[in-house]
Amino acid sequence: MSRPAPFSLRLNDDERAKLEAQAGAMPLSSYIKSVIFAEDAPRYRKRRKTPVEEQRLLAEILARLGQSRQANNLNQIAKHLNLGTLVVDPDLEEDLKRAIAEVSWMRATLMDALGKSS
């Protein structure tokens, strides 16, 4: 039976010295294996896999971003604002409100999909 490729572990000088002191005369690889595979070794939770619902939410956000021209529109608004040529008429005001609502939805949905509280 062949062994897979070696496993590499990077340690700073202090970590290496501490590990060598703990291992005593035992080879480091043997000591590390004995600690890792000990019956009382700590068990950590498994990596959380992204549930289907979270993937669906993320896909929906990406789809909306792909269909939207909001980034370009907001950039044009910022340009006119900086030039002092921005005229806020009812249509622009409505567009801004819609953009703000969409960005707020995207933020809340992203936070939800990532398991963070918004």
N, C-alpha and C positions, 0 to 999 in steps of 0.2 A: 504494500500500500504506500503510495507516494504522498508526501506532505505538500500542502499548498505553499505558495510563496511566503517568505518571512513577513512577519508583522513588525512594523516600525513604531517606536514610541519615542517622542522627542521630550527631553527633560532639560531643565536648566541645571547649572552646576550644583545648586543647593538641593534640588530634587534628587539628582543622581547620587549625591553624597548621602542623603537620608535613606534612599533606597538601598544603597550598598551597606550602610550600617545595619539596617533592618535584616538584610539577607545574611549578614555574617559571612561564613565561609561557603555558603551555598551559592552556586552560579545564579546570576541575576534572572536568567530566563526560567530556571527551575523555581526560584523563589516567587516570581511573579505568577507563574502558573499555579503554584500551590495556594497562593492567596486568592486568585480569581476563581479557581475551581473548588474552593473549600465549601463545605456544606452550609456554613453560616455566613457566606459572602452575601453582601447586601444585594437585594433584587430591586431593580429599578423598573419603573413602568415602561411599557412598550411605546414606541413612537406612535403618535396619534396620526392615523390616516385620515385624509380629508374625506368626509362623508359626501355622498352623491349630491345632497342638497347644497352643500357649500360649493361644490364644483359647478352646480347649475347656476348659483348666484354669481359666481365669478365669471362664468361664461356670458351671462346676461349683461353684466357690467361692461365686459370687453366688447360685446356686440353693440351696445349703446354708444360706447366711445367711438367705435368704428363707423357708425352711421351718423354721428353728430359732427357738426361743424362749429360746435361751441368754442373749442379752443381757438380756432381762427377768428371767430366773431369777437370773442373777448379780447384777443390780441389787437384787432382793429379798433375796438372801443378804447382800449388803453392807449393806443397810438394817438387817436383824436383827443383823448383826455389830456395827454402830455403836450400836444400841440396847442391846446386851448380851443379847439374847433369842434368840441363835442356838443351837439344839440340834442337834448333829451326831449324827444317828442313821445306821445303816448305809445307808439309802436315800439320804440326803443325801450321804454320803461317796461312794457309787457315782455319783451324779449329778455331783458335783464332778470325779471322776476322768474321767468321760466328757466333760465340758465341757473339761477341760484337754487331753485327747487330741484333741478336735475343733479347738480353737483352735491347738494345735501343728501339726496337719495343715494347717489353713488357712494358717498362717504359712509353713510349709515349701513348700507348693504355690504360694503367691503369690511367694515368693522365687525358686522354680524357674521359674515362668512369666515373671517379670521378668528372668530371666537372672542373678540374683544368687546367690551361694553362701549357703546357710543355715547 
